């Protein structure tokens, strides 16, 4: 066993309660079952309820080509395939991507309070969306309007500016990255406030984006954003070993053979890409990318090889559940639901783990 693996195993022994850290396969199965339940519930729930049996039958008939007798109304099939399935799948992809990005940032910064928006991604996306609302031109490409495109570009541009200004090197402290992100985020927040002041009738559209949601989900938007999120998330998963090395400190990671400068830049780029693609189609939704990896880490320990895939499953399930709750409560913004439910839950977690919890 390498020195890094030994340290990680020791920490997992302290953090993984009830011996769950030794049963990753069982936890993965539980996560997949939870995700399947969330999928069926998310598709069947809403103002027009569809029974779980009918939901499964429609999915089996349309997606798997099973020879199932039609016992449901044609409108139910339209609701499932054209409205709810793309929405639920979008929520899953966004939730999973934000959870993986959050786990990556928490590992890089060695701070469980870090979230996917820590480098100004949210501020950049919001500013880009606000600028798009102000532009008196409307265009639609692959079902994406200027708002989505500008939000994506704004998020990536904000991260690039933060990275360049912080001048992160092999020995530069990550504190400089955080402080630069805070400064750039504050500047972008001021620009957002000015854009909102000048937006007039477009203010409601900006607020809708800031609160987040999946009302405008479609197969076309999912087809464009999902590959970016999935590829970025898989790239982070493939670099779990480097992320584990970073948890030990950058000097220790370098001694273990990790190219700190390169791996840090790649992980930051991948996490930022996943976050930017997610916020482009869903708006700003907090809590899931912060808490999902935190909860998983409490159960299995800090090993990124376990945390990343399990956090993706939990994040996807949580996002679908939040979207379902938003629909059942009258189409509230999903960001409101995650904040109302997530903030007290996260405070409770901090209260329970404040004595000695570490990454």
RODO-2510 file (C-alpha; in nm, 4 decimals, decimal comma):
residues 359
     n   res          X          Y          Z
     1     x     0,0000     0,0000     0,0000
     2     x     0,1345     0,3448    -0,0914
     3     x     0,1781     0,6135     0,1776
     4     x    -0,1172     0,8088     0,0331
     5     x    -0,3429     0,5050     0,0387
     6     x    -0,2434     0,4315     0,3963
     7     x    -0,3375     0,7802     0,5114
     8     x    -0,6652     0,7688     0,3227
     9     x    -0,7485     0,4311     0,4702
    10     x    -0,6796     0,5602     0,8195
    11     x    -0,9044     0,8587     0,7652
    12     x    -1,1757     0,6404     0,6166
    13     x    -1,1627     0,4294     0,9296
    14     x    -1,2240     0,7387     1,1430
    15     x    -1,4983     0,8796     0,9216
    16     x    -1,6771     0,5786     0,7754
    17     x    -1,9283     0,4927     1,0436
    18     x    -2,0947     0,1518     1,0802
    19     x    -1,8267    -0,0008     0,8581
    20     x    -1,9979     0,1298     0,5444
    21     x    -1,6685     0,2449     0,3961
    22     x    -1,5846    -0,1239     0,3430
    23     x    -1,8966    -0,1936     0,1366
    24     x    -1,8813     0,0442    -0,1620
    25     x    -2,0648    -0,1997    -0,3901
    26     x    -2,3591    -0,2179    -0,1501
    27     x    -2,3690     0,1590    -0,1251
    28     x    -2,3588     0,1901    -0,5034
    29     x    -2,6542    -0,0471    -0,5324
    30     x    -2,8470     0,1551    -0,2737
    31     x    -2,7647     0,4719    -0,4687
    32     x    -2,8850     0,3214    -0,7960
    33     x    -3,2088     0,2023    -0,6357
    34     x    -3,2647     0,5478    -0,4875
    35     x    -3,2010     0,7028    -0,8271
    36     x    -3,4475     0,4635    -0,9957
    37     x    -3,7141     0,5455    -0,7362
    38     x    -3,6500     0,9178    -0,7872
    39     x    -3,6822     0,8705    -1,1645
    40     x    -4,0192     0,6969    -1,1431
    41     x    -4,1506     0,9369    -0,8786
    42     x    -4,0282     1,2407    -1,0697
    43     x    -4,1956     1,1266    -1,3914
    44     x    -4,5202     1,0163    -1,2295
    45     x    -4,5650     1,3067    -0,9879
    46     x    -4,7170     1,6412    -1,0738
    47     x    -5,0484     1,8132    -1,1309
    48     x    -5,1465     1,5179    -1,3505
    49     x    -5,0434     1,2102    -1,1539
    50     x    -4,9419     0,8966    -1,3429
    51     x    -4,9338     0,5644    -1,1604
    52     x    -4,5883     0,4051    -1,1171
    53     x    -4,7039     0,0968    -1,3080
    54     x    -4,8129     0,3049    -1,6050
    55     x    -4,4927     0,5064    -1,5885
    56     x    -4,2775     0,1933    -1,6006
    57     x    -4,4929     0,0436    -1,8770
    58     x    -4,4645     0,3561    -2,0927
    59     x    -4,0881     0,3710    -2,0450
    60     x    -4,0526     0,0012    -2,1214
    61     x    -4,2625     0,0302    -2,4350
    62     x    -4,1045     0,3482    -2,5733
    63     x    -3,7427     0,3098    -2,4635
    64     x    -3,6904    -0,0664    -2,4565
    65     x    -3,9369    -0,1677    -2,7265
    66     x    -4,1195    -0,4109    -2,4980
    67     x    -4,4500    -0,5510    -2,6226
    68     x    -4,6748    -0,4061    -2,3529
    69     x    -5,0459    -0,3652    -2,4031
    70     x    -5,1584    -0,0020    -2,3909
    71     x    -5,3818     0,0518    -2,0873
    72     x    -5,3200     0,4221    -2,0396
    73     x    -5,4457     0,7361    -2,2087
    74     x    -5,2507     0,8792    -2,5025
    75     x    -5,2104     1,2042    -2,3090
    76     x    -5,0266     1,0176    -2,0305
    77     x    -4,7695     0,8900    -2,2794
    78     x    -4,7205     1,2402    -2,4172
    79     x    -4,6708     1,3802    -2,0675
    80     x    -4,4161     1,1113    -1,9796
    81     x    -4,2081     1,1155    -2,2980
    82     x    -4,2267     1,4773    -2,4110
    83     x    -4,2553     1,6722    -2,0860
    84     x    -4,1440     1,4897    -1,7740
    85     x    -3,8764     1,2478    -1,8904
    86     x    -3,6487     1,5171    -2,0416
    87     x    -3,7085     1,7322    -1,7339
    88     x    -3,6219     1,4542    -1,4893
    89     x    -3,3171     1,3450    -1,6879
    90     x    -3,1989     1,7063    -1,7027
    91     x    -3,2362     1,7320    -1,3248
    92     x    -3,0388     1,4097    -1,2830
    93     x    -2,7554     1,5226    -1,5078
    94     x    -2,7377     1,8664    -1,3453
    95     x    -2,7523     1,7266    -0,9911
    96     x    -2,4896     1,4628    -1,0610
    97     x    -2,2607     1,7089    -1,2380
    98     x    -2,2834     1,9689    -0,9606
    99     x    -2,2165     1,7013    -0,6960
   100     x    -1,9050     1,5767    -0,8763
   101     x    -1,7826     1,9329    -0,9327
   102     x    -1,8472     2,0144    -0,5664
   103     x    -1,6521     1,7074    -0,4539
   104     x    -1,3633     1,8095    -0,6792
   105     x    -1,3525     2,1644    -0,5431
   106     x    -1,3805     2,0417    -0,1846
   107     x    -1,0920     1,8031    -0,2438
   108     x    -0,8728     2,0590    -0,4187
   109     x    -0,9360     2,3242    -0,1553
   110     x    -0,9464     2,0699     0,1310
   111     x    -1,2551     2,2477     0,2553
   112     x    -1,5931     2,0689     0,2943
   113     x    -1,7706     2,4075     0,2683
   114     x    -1,6547     2,4656    -0,0898
   115     x    -1,9245     2,4417    -0,3558
   116     x    -1,9275     2,4317    -0,7383
   117     x    -1,9648     2,8106    -0,7526
   118     x    -1,6602     2,8899    -0,5412
   119     x    -1,4550     3,0380    -0,8271
   120     x    -1,7188     3,2868    -0,9399
   121     x    -1,8984     3,0516    -1,1762
   122     x    -2,2392     3,1552    -1,0460
   123     x    -2,1635     3,5265    -1,0655
   124     x    -2,0260     3,4917    -1,4172
   125     x    -2,3255     3,2915    -1,5351
   126     x    -2,5729     3,5327    -1,3763
   127     x    -2,3966     3,8352    -1,5252
   128     x    -2,3875     3,6715    -1,8670
   129     x    -2,7591     3,5880    -1,8477
   130     x    -2,8420     3,9442    -1,7441
   131     x    -2,6433     4,0877    -2,0347
   132     x    -2,8304     3,8562    -2,2726
   133     x    -3,1627     3,9890    -2,1425
   134     x    -3,0493     4,3465    -2,2096
   135     x    -2,9504     4,2740    -2,5716
   136     x    -3,2481     4,3596    -2,7984
   137     x    -3,1800     4,0604    -3,0218
   138     x    -3,3345     3,7164    -2,9961
   139     x    -3,1783     3,4068    -3,1474
   140     x    -3,2321     3,0363    -3,0991
   141     x    -2,9778     2,7693    -3,1884
   142     x    -3,0392     2,4048    -3,0932
   143     x    -3,3139     2,5299    -2,8586
   144     x    -3,0599     2,7490    -2,6763
   145     x    -3,1187     3,1215    -2,6625
   146     x    -2,8774     3,4043    -2,5928
   147     x    -2,9441     3,3721    -2,2194
   148     x    -2,8164     3,0153    -2,2056
   149     x    -2,5203     3,0826    -2,4301
   150     x    -2,4139     3,3970    -2,2446
   151     x    -2,4587     3,2229    -1,9091
   152     x    -2,2296     2,9400    -2,0206
   153     x    -1,9663     3,1759    -2,1605
   154     x    -1,9908     3,4047    -1,8569
   155     x    -1,9335     3,1159    -1,6179
   156     x    -1,6275     2,9913    -1,8062
   157     x    -1,4898     3,3441    -1,8513
   158     x    -1,5208     3,4143    -1,4781
   159     x    -1,3255     3,1005    -1,3893
   160     x    -1,0580     3,1800    -1,6482
   161     x    -1,0156     3,5327    -1,5123
   162     x    -0,9951     3,4056    -1,1551
   163     x    -0,7368     3,1446    -1,2503
   164     x    -0,5219     3,3912    -1,4451
   165     x    -0,5357     3,6624    -1,1795
   166     x    -0,4515     3,4233    -0,8977
   167     x    -0,1477     3,2938    -1,0888
   168     x    -0,1810     2,9475    -0,9427
   169     x     0,1496     2,7699    -0,9595
   170     x     0,2842     2,4440    -0,8247
   171     x     0,3621     2,6024    -0,4906
   172     x     0,1026     2,8813    -0,4818
   173     x    -0,1478     2,8503    -0,1970
   174     x    -0,5058     2,7759    -0,2951
   175     x    -0,6018     3,0638    -0,0659
   176     x    -0,5071     3,3054    -0,3426
   177     x    -0,7490     3,1290    -0,5753
   178     x    -1,0311     3,1574    -0,3217
   179     x    -0,9651     3,5247    -0,2498
   180     x    -0,9437     3,6073    -0,6192
   181     x    -1,2688     3,4203    -0,6778
   182     x    -1,4352     3,6211    -0,4038
   183     x    -1,3078     3,9515    -0,5460
   184     x    -1,4085     3,8711    -0,9054
   185     x    -1,7448     3,7395    -0,7848
   186     x    -1,8104     4,0619    -0,5969
   187     x    -1,7251     4,2678    -0,9055
   188     x    -1,9553     4,0561    -1,1208
   189     x    -2,2303     4,0852    -0,8584
   190     x    -2,2069     4,4639    -0,8894
   191     x    -2,2358     4,4325    -1,2672
   192     x    -2,5354     4,2025    -1,2227
   193     x    -2,7053     4,4557    -0,9958
   194     x    -2,6553     4,7276    -1,2575
   195     x    -2,7865     4,5017    -1,5342
   196     x    -3,0947     4,4197    -1,3252
   197     x    -3,1520     4,7907    -1,2633
   198     x    -3,1451     4,8562    -1,6381
   199     x    -3,3408     4,5454    -1,7410
   200     x    -3,6910     4,6883    -1,6993
   201     x    -3,9434     4,4295    -1,8176
   202     x    -3,6667     4,1678    -1,8366
   203     x    -3,6158     4,1690    -1,4599
   204     x    -3,8527     3,8760    -1,4100
   205     x    -3,6552     3,6664    -1,6564
   206     x    -3,3322     3,7406    -1,4727
   207     x    -3,4875     3,6504    -1,1382
   208     x    -3,6203     3,3246    -1,2825
   209     x    -3,2685     3,2331    -1,3898
   210     x    -3,1181     3,3295    -1,0539
   211     x    -3,3661     3,1075    -0,8677
   212     x    -3,3098     2,8096    -1,0960
   213     x    -3,5460     2,5506    -1,2364
   214     x    -3,6182     2,2989    -1,5101
   215     x    -3,9359     2,4445    -1,6610
   216     x    -3,7723     2,4934    -2,0005
   217     x    -3,6119     2,1471    -2,0171
   218     x    -3,6271     1,9715    -2,3533
   219     x    -3,4633     1,6860    -2,5376
   220     x    -3,2654     1,9315    -2,7510
   221     x    -3,1123     2,1195    -2,4595
   222     x    -3,0384     1,7970    -2,2776
   223     x    -2,8624     1,6586    -2,5861
   224     x    -2,6312     1,9613    -2,5975
   225     x    -2,5534     2,0044    -2,2267
   226     x    -2,5470     1,6434    -2,1063
   227     x    -2,2351     1,5400    -2,3032
   228     x    -2,0383     1,8330    -2,1593
   229     x    -2,1424     1,7515    -1,8029
   230     x    -2,0908     1,3773    -1,8408
   231     x    -1,7510     1,4078    -2,0105
   232     x    -1,6276     1,6579    -1,7508
   233     x    -1,7548     1,4393    -1,4653
   234     x    -1,5906     1,1282    -1,6104
   235     x    -1,2665     1,3228    -1,6513
   236     x    -1,2770     1,4095    -1,2811
   237     x    -1,3521     1,0469    -1,1909
   238     x    -1,0503     0,9326    -1,3907
   239     x    -0,8349     1,1703    -1,1857
   240     x    -0,9504     1,0415    -0,8481
   241     x    -0,5952     0,9329    -0,7663
   242     x    -0,4658     1,2868    -0,8188
   243     x    -0,7500     1,4250    -0,6080
   244     x    -0,6604     1,1813    -0,3305
   245     x    -0,3037     1,3060    -0,3455
   246     x    -0,4224     1,6664    -0,3180
   247     x    -0,6088     1,5769     0,0028
   248     x    -0,2735     1,5026     0,1655
   249     x    -0,1366     1,8436     0,0748
   250     x     0,0382     1,9579    -0,2385
   251     x     0,3887     1,8749    -0,1151
   252     x     0,2826     1,5234    -0,0218
   253     x     0,1052     1,4878    -0,3557
   254     x     0,4217     1,5889    -0,5399
   255     x     0,6210     1,3283    -0,3427
   256     x     0,3644     1,0674    -0,4510
   257     x     0,4318     1,1494    -0,8157
   258     x     0,1387     1,3811    -0,8842
   259     x     0,2101     1,6687    -1,1226
   260     x     0,0419     1,9242    -0,8963
   261     x     0,0401     2,2157    -1,1380
   262     x    -0,1020     2,0173    -1,4289
   263     x    -0,3518     1,8083    -1,2344
   264     x    -0,4832     2,1071    -1,0426
   265     x    -0,5382     2,3012    -1,3640
   266     x    -0,7108     2,0048    -1,5313
   267     x    -0,9366     1,9344    -1,2327
   268     x    -1,0315     2,3009    -1,2007
   269     x    -1,1085     2,3172    -1,5726
   270     x    -1,3207     2,0005    -1,5697
   271     x    -1,5153     2,0999    -1,2575
   272     x    -1,5753     2,4470    -1,3981
   273     x    -1,6916     2,3054    -1,7328
   274     x    -1,9421     2,0753    -1,5617
   275     x    -2,0700     2,3623    -1,3483
   276     x    -2,0961     2,6041    -1,6408
   277     x    -2,2897     2,3552    -1,8545
   278     x    -2,5210     2,2785    -1,5623
   279     x    -2,6041     2,6395    -1,4795
   280     x    -2,6566     2,7189    -1,8475
   281     x    -2,9623     2,4923    -1,8630
   282     x    -3,0894     2,5071    -1,5036
   283     x    -2,9963     2,8459    -1,3623
   284     x    -2,8368     2,8792    -1,0206
   285     x    -2,9346     2,5977    -0,7850
   286     x    -2,7486     2,5756    -0,4564
   287     x    -2,7132     2,3150    -0,1829
   288     x    -2,6944     1,9958    -0,3931
   289     x    -2,3355     2,0419    -0,5079
   290     x    -2,2347     2,1409    -0,1555
   291     x    -2,4089     1,8845     0,0604
   292     x    -2,4153     1,5697    -0,1564
   293     x    -2,0368     1,5107    -0,1495
   294     x    -2,0276     1,6186     0,2160
   295     x    -2,2862     1,3564     0,3162
   296     x    -2,1148     1,0846     0,1146
   297     x    -1,7792     1,1698     0,2680
   298     x    -1,9252     1,1326     0,6155
   299     x    -2,0267     0,7771     0,5268
   300     x    -1,7383     0,6419     0,3195
   301     x    -1,4468     0,8634     0,4160
   302     x    -1,2409     1,0934     0,1936
   303     x    -1,1329     0,8471    -0,0785
   304     x    -1,2251     1,0225    -0,4036
   305     x    -1,2660     0,6899    -0,5840
   306     x    -1,5717     0,6292    -0,3651
   307     x    -1,6864     0,9847    -0,2996
   308     x    -1,7150     1,0966    -0,6619
   309     x    -1,9476     0,8265    -0,8046
   310     x    -2,1587     0,8022    -0,4889
   311     x    -2,1920     1,1813    -0,4712
   312     x    -2,3069     1,1819    -0,8349
   313     x    -2,5827     0,9309    -0,7537
   314     x    -2,6929     1,1186    -0,4434
   315     x    -2,6789     1,4575    -0,6153
   316     x    -2,8913     1,3327    -0,9047
   317     x    -3,1522     1,1863    -0,6668
   318     x    -3,1636     1,5003    -0,4538
   319     x    -3,2114     1,7255    -0,7548
   320     x    -3,4963     1,5143    -0,8911
   321     x    -3,6609     1,5152    -0,5480
   322     x    -3,6265     1,8928    -0,5207
   323     x    -3,7753     1,9398    -0,8677
   324     x    -4,0679     1,7117    -0,7817
   325     x    -4,1328     1,9071    -0,4605
   326     x    -4,1208     2,2341    -0,6565
   327     x    -4,3818     2,1053    -0,9014
   328     x    -4,6114     1,9700    -0,6321
   329     x    -4,5981     2,3029    -0,4466
   330     x    -4,7152     2,5015    -0,7464
   331     x    -4,4128     2,5226    -0,9765
   332     x    -4,1887     2,7023    -0,7315
   333     x    -3,8278     2,7675    -0,8364
   334     x    -3,6132     2,4642    -0,7585
   335     x    -3,3468     2,6861    -0,6036
   336     x    -3,5973     2,7960    -0,3397
   337     x    -3,6743     2,4346    -0,2480
   338     x    -3,3080     2,3369    -0,2192
   339     x    -3,2354     2,6407    -0,0034
   340     x    -3,5319     2,5915     0,2308
   341     x    -3,4647     2,2198     0,2774
   342     x    -3,0899     2,2151     0,2352
   343     x    -2,9749     2,4974     0,4589
   344     x    -3,1230     2,3585     0,7846
   345     x    -3,0099     2,0083     0,6905
   346     x    -2,6559     2,1259     0,6283
   347     x    -2,6513     2,3220     0,9546
   348     x    -2,7598     2,0071     1,1363
   349     x    -2,4771     1,8150     0,9721
   350     x    -2,2255     2,0783     1,0748
   351     x    -2,3566     2,0679     1,4305
   352     x    -2,3182     1,6911     1,4477
   353     x    -1,9731     1,6849     1,2933
   354     x    -1,8161     2,0049     1,4241
   355     x    -1,5930     1,8104     1,6625
   356     x    -1,3074     1,6831     1,4544
   357     x    -1,4504     1,6424     1,1044
   358     x    -1,1957     1,6903     0,8320
   359     x    -1,1456     1,5927     0,4721
***
